[in-house]
Amino acid sequence: MIFRRTDKYGYSRYYGGGGPAFVIKVIVTILVVVALVLGGIALALQRYMVYTANGGHLELPWANSSSVSDDDGNGDNNNDGLLITEEDGDQSTDAAEISADASADNSTDASTSTQPTEEETELVADEPEADASNGAASSGDTSEAADENNDADADTSAESGQDEEQVGFFQRIWNFFANLFATKDNSGDASLTPDEESSAADGSVSAEADASIQDDGEPSEDESTQSEPNEETVTRPEALTGGLLVQHVSIGDVTAGYAEGDLKNVSANGIMLYLKESSGALNYASSLDLSAVFNASCSESKSKTIADTIAELNESDYYTLAYVDCFQDGSAGDSADYQLYDADGDAWYDGEDCTWADPANEEFQNYIVGMVQELAAMGYDEVVLNNAAYPTTGDTDSLSADCYDPDTFEATISVFYAKLAEAVEGTDTIVSVITTTDAITGGANAVTGQTLENMLQLGGRLWVEADTDDAEALSQALTDAGYPDNALGLLVSSLDGDAAYCQMNLD
């Protein structure tokens, strides 16, 4: 709009309609800045969100670190089925007093919840070298060093008292806001800034306090409520033990930092990740030649995030499993050099509309073997192979006889399993397979090529989809075939903490 103004001489001047007042501009600018800041904070806080079936909630770092009672409560759930071992040793008077003070703040139930059962004690006695072979935290050298460090830390903690805890609390708040928009880095870089060194010191004090609280020891002979301070170490479960509850966690939740929260929500003590999917895609960076041919590896940054998370969970006493979809492979199905093909020479599709690699293809067998070796080197306790045999779904009659001869199935799979067993020999990783109930109850499955004999050489677990009512009969069949105790694992839709058998939820 144009405005005209006439002066006393009759001359006219024209003015534009102008714009909003200066005050309005300032208010609008402030509102925009506030909206951007709030949006940025909301985006940054997403890393601390834990989603459950009932909604989501924030788990802020200072709350988790300062709440000892919450850690104890969660620890009871996370350690279901874990073996607890005791190591005799002298402790200094100062360390005993601090441990006793910390124990007094806990209930009697919390003090006694970490005591080993007779059955667990016998199991540990029968296998004295199990802790060392599985990289447990309770090795002899570590225990001696820990005794010396505990004496020094106890003196420091006694001098600082409550003031040090308050400093640590505010320091954690400062670090949270200082790193709010920073990318999470678990690389453990040795070069730390002063703030990081302070935060690390606070974390050390918190860890020592937690350890002191957990080391409640056994009740005295007069069964008094005050526990004698004894050093106890919670170890990762043995490869083949009962009480294993495994929860599948999506790769997205791992990279977003929600993995441990997902495990706590279902009281699981094991985590399973899809490291090779049916499409052929790998959720880690592989150095194998075929991974480059198939363009299967994920990015280095994603691989590092997953590896760092697994390392943290292993240190937190979680049992880690890597799921590998073996011969069901979309990438191999695109190549005539590796695929199972039909009578017309075209790629064959199973009942799930997926292509397969030929189980008899030696190069592809070596690809899977190399993959298992890489996962073992990354620290996974168990590698679970699915579709590690010939296919059972789809129109198998349309397969070409050149690549599908049932008379050769058992020999082919036996050779493949022998390679896998040799690949993990001398490591702390076991190789397990998903199989069928027919292979267990009948001793063999002629359609897949799996037998109790060729699966036994893997030394791992047999996972099956079966009713819980059948668990006892299946376990007995494995025992009769020479398998160790608790070699049976059931694939279930939801975990049952009261059940004695091993469970894994793939949903």
N, C-alpha and C positions, 0 to 999 in steps of 0.2 A: 504494500500500500504506500502511496506517495502523499506526503503532506506539503501544503503550500502555506507560506506565511508572507503577508504583505506589510511593508513598513509604511511610515507616514508619508513617504513621497510617492507611493503607489508601485514601488518595485516589489517584485515577488521572488521569493527564494523557495527552493524545493528541498525537502528533506526525506530521507528514507524512513521506512517504518521502524528502524532500529532493531534491537534484539532484546533478549531477556536481560534483566537487571544483573549487575555484577554479583549481587548476593545469591541470586538463583544459580548462576554459573558455579559459584563456589560450593553451594549445597549439593548440586548434581555431581560435581567432581568428587566430593567427599563420599557420597553414596556409592559411586562407582568403585572407588578405591576400597571401601569397606566390603562391598560385595565380592570383589576379586580376592581380598585377603581371606574372607570367610570360606569362599570356594576352595582356595588353595589349602587352607587348614583341613577342611572336610576331606579333600582328596588325599592329603598326607596321612590323615588318621585311618584311612582304609587299611593300611598295613597292620593296624592293631585291632581290626574287627575280627571277631570269631563268630561264624554263623552256625546256628543249630536248627533243628526242626521247629523250635519254638520262636525263632527270630535270630537276632544278632546282638552282640554286646561287645563293648570295648574291653580289651585287656591291656591296660597301660603299663609300661615297664616299671615305673616306680611302685605301683600297687602290687605287682607280682613279686618284686624283689623284697619289699618290706613286710609283706604279710606272711609270717612264718606258719601260721595256722593253716592258711590256704595251701601252702606247699606241702604240708604234712598230709592234709586231706587228699590232695591229688596224688601224692606219692603212694598212698594206700591203694588207690585204684590202679595206678600205672604198674605197680609191681606185683599184680596178681599172677601167681604161678612162677615168679622168679625164685631162683635159689638164693638163700642167704647163708653165707659162710662166716665162721668166726675165726679170728686169729688171736692167739694168746700173746700177750706182750705187756711189759711194764709201762705205765704212763706216769708222768710227773704229777706231783701233788697239785700244782696249779691247774693243769689240764683236767684233772679229776674233779676239782671243785667247780670249775666253769661248766663242765659237762653235767654235773649233778644239779647246779642251779638251773641250767637250761631244761633238764629233765623235769624239774619240779613244776615248770609252767605247762607241761603237757598232761593230759589225762592218762590214767592207768591203761586204758585201752590202747592209746597211741603208743605207750611204752612197750606193751607186750605184743603189738601187731607185727613187729619185725622179727619175732623169735622164730627160728627154724623148727619145723615139725620133725618128728623122729624119722619119718620117711625121707625127708629132704636131707637130714644129716647123714643117714645111711647111704644115700645116693652120692653125696659128696665124698664120703669115706671110701666108697667103692671106686671112685674115679678121681684120684688125687691129682692127676695131671690135667684135668679138664679145664681148670681156670687158666692155666698158662697157655694151653693150646688155643683158647678162644680169645686171647688178648684181654682178659678181665683186668679190672683195675686193682686187684688184690695180689699182685706178684710180690715175691719176697723182697726184692730191692726197693720196690715202691713203698711197701709197708714200713721198712726201716727209715727211708727218707721222710715218710709222712709222720712218723713218731717224732723225729727231730724237729720238723717244721711245726707240728702241733704244739710242742713245748714253747717255741719262740712266739708263735701266734697267740697262744693263750695268755702269755705275759703282756703282749701288746694290747690284747682285747681287754684285759683286766684293768690296765692303766687308763685307757681311753673311755671305756664305759659308754654311757648313754649319749654323751656329746658326740662321739664318733658316728653313732647311728644316725643322729640328726644331720650331721654334716653329709653323710652318705645320701640321705634322703633328698636334701636340697640339691646336692651335686647331680643326682639322677634326673631331677626336674630340669636343671640347667642343660644337661646333655641332651635331654629329650627335645627341648625347644631349639637348641643349637643345631641338632641334626634332623629336624623335623622334615626338611625337604631333601635330605641327602639320601642317596641310594644305599640300601643296606649292604654292608660288606662283611662277609664272614671269613675273609681270607687269612685272618690272623697275622697281619703285617707286623713285623717286629718294630718298625719305626712308628712310635706313638707320639701324639701331641701331648702337652701337659694336661689338657682336659681328659684325653683318653687314658693317660696314665692314672689320673685320679679316679676315673670311672672304673678302671681295672682293679685298682686297690680296693674300692668300695665293694666290687663284685667278689673279690677274694675274701673280704671280711664277712660278707653275707654267706658265702659258701662255707666258710669255717663255722659260722654260727649254725647253719643248717646241719652240717656234719656232726656238730656237738650235740644238737637236739636229737638227731637220729640215733646216735650212739648211746642209747639208753641202757643197753646191756640186759642181762637176765635178772629176774627177781632173786633176792637173797634167799638163803635157806629157810629163814623164818617167815618167808612169803610176805615181807613188808611191802608197802606201796612204793617205797623209795628203791629205785633200781641201782645196782652196782654198775659203775661206768666201765664198759668193755668195748673194745674196738670191733666194729662190725663193718663188713663191706658187702654191698649189694652188687652182685655180679650179673652180667647178661646171661640169659638162660642158655643152657646147653642146646646143641643143635637138635637133639632128639629128646625132649622132655615134655611132660604134660603141662596143662595150664596155659598153653600158648593161644592168645587171642589176637588175631591179625585183622586189621582194618585197612581196606583199600582207601588210599587218599589220592585225589586227583593231582595231576602235575600242576594245574593252575593254583590249587590251594598251597602246594609246596612253594612255588615261586612267589606267592603272595604272603607267605609267612604264617599260614594257618595250619600247618601240618600237625604240630603238637596239640593244638586246640581240638582238632578233629579226633585225635586219639583219646584225649581226656574225656570227650563227650560220650564215648561208648566204653570207657574203662578198658581200652585195649593196651596190651603191652608189646604189640608188634605192628609194623607198618608195611604195606605192600604197595609198590609203585609199578606202573606199566613202563618198562624200559624199552621194550620192543612191541609195537602194536601190530595188529593183523594187516594193516596197510603197508607194513615194512618200515615205517618211520621209527627212528630211535630217539629216545628222550635223554640222550647223552651224546657227547662228542666222541665218536669212535675213530680210531686210526687204522681200521681194517680196510683193505683194498676194495672189497665189495661194497662197503658202506659208501665209498666215494662213487663207485659205479652206479649204485642205486640212488645216490644223493639222499641218503637216509639220515645222516646225523643232524642233530639240532645245533643251535648256535653255541659258541664257547661260553658266552655269558650265562645262558640258560643252564647249560651243563654244569657250570661252576656253582650256580645257586643251588641246584639239586644236590650236588656232591657235598657242599658245605652243610646243607640241612641234614643229610644222612649222617655226616660225621658228628653233628651236634646231638642227633637222636641216639646214636650209638653210645656217646658219652653219657647220655641220660638214661642208659640201661634199657632202651627200646630195641627190640629184635627187628632187623630190617630184611625185607624180602624184595628181590627184583623179579618181576614177572616178564617172561619172554614168550611171545607167540612165535613158536618155532617155525614149522614148515608152512603154516598159513601165512602167506606173504604176498601182498599186492605188487610190490616192486619186482619180485622174482617172476611173478605171473606175466609181467610185461616183456620178459626176455625169453626167447625160445631156447636159450642155452640152459636155463634152470627150471623151467616150468613143468608141471604136470599137464599133459595135453590129451585131447580126445582123439577119437579115431580119424578125424579130419585134419589133425595136426594143429588145431587151435587150442588156446588156453582153456583149461577146464575150470569150471566154477562149482563150488560146493553148495550146500543148502543155505549158507549164509551169504551167497552171491560173492564169495571171495575166491581168489586164485591161490594156488599152492605151488611151492617149490617141490621138486622131485626129492623125496627123502633119500633116494639112492645116489644123488648127485654129490660126489665127493667134495667138490669145491664149496658147495653150499653147506655141507656138513661142517667143513673146516671153518666156515664163516660163523656158524653158531658156536662152535667150540672156542674160537677166538673171542667171541662176544662174552661167553661165560668167564673166560680168563680175565677180561677187562673188568667185568663187574666184581669178580672176586678181589681184584687189586684195589677197587674202589671201596672195599670194606663191607660189602653186603654179607650178611650171615647166611643167606640162603638164596639160591636162584631157582625159581619155579618155572619149568618149561610146560607150556600148554601146546597141544597139537604137535607133540614130539613123536609122532608116529604117522601111520597112513590115515587118510580121512575116512570118516564114518558117515558123514551126511552128504546129501546130494546124489546125483545119478552116477554112482561109481561104475555102473555097467557101460557107460559111454566112454570111459577112459581107454586109451590105447594100451594094448597088451605089451607094447614095448617099454612102457614105464609103470605098468600096473600088473604085476604077476604075484598073486597071493602066496605062491610057493616060496618066494624070496623074502617075504616081509620080515619074518622073525630073524633071519640072518642079517638083513640090512640094518634093522633097529639095534640088534645086539652089537654090531660093529660100531655104530654111532654112539651108543651108551658107553662102550669101552673107551672111546676117545674122550668123552666128557669126564669119566672117572679119572683118567690119567691127567686131564687138564687141571683139576682142582686138587690133585694129590699134594699133600704137604701144606695146604692152605687151611684157613679157618672157615671156609665156605663149603656148604654142602649143596648138592644138586638134587632137586626133587622134580617129580613129574606129576601132571594131572592125568589120571587114568580112569578106567571104568570099573564098576563093581564086578563085571564078568571076569576081568583079568585077575582079580583077587580071589574070588570064590572058585573060579574054574582053573586058576593057575595060568591062563593064557587067554588072549583075545586074538583069534586068527585074522580078524578084519583089520586090526591096527598093527599087529606085529609085536605087541607088548606081551611079555611074560613075566611071572614073578621072578624067574631066574635072571633075565637080562636087566630088569629094573633093580634087583638087589645089588648089582655091582656098582650102581651109582652111589650107594651109601646114604641116600637121603630119604625123604618122606614121600609117601604116596597120598596124593590129594584126590578125593572122589566126591562126587555129588550124590549123597545118599541120605536116607532118613536116619535120625539119631537112634531109632530103635535097632538099626542094623549095625551100629558102631561096634558093639561088643563082638558080634560074630565076625565082622571084617578084621578086627584087631586080632582075634584068635587065629584067623587064617594066616595073617602075616607072621604071627609068632611061630606057627607050625612050619612056615616056610623059611625060618631062620632070620627074620627081621628083628631088629632091636625093639625094646618097649617103646610105645608111643610113636611108632612109625606111621600111624594112620592120621590123616588130617581130613576133616570134613569141610566142604564148601557149603556155607550156610548163608541165609538171607539176613540174619541178625545174630550177633554174638551172645552167647549164654555163659556168663561168668561162673555159674555153678557146675557146669559140665566139666568132666575130667579130661576129655579128649581135646586135641588141637583143633582149632577152628579158624577159618579165614572167610571174610566177607568180601566178595568181589563186586558188590553193588556200588 
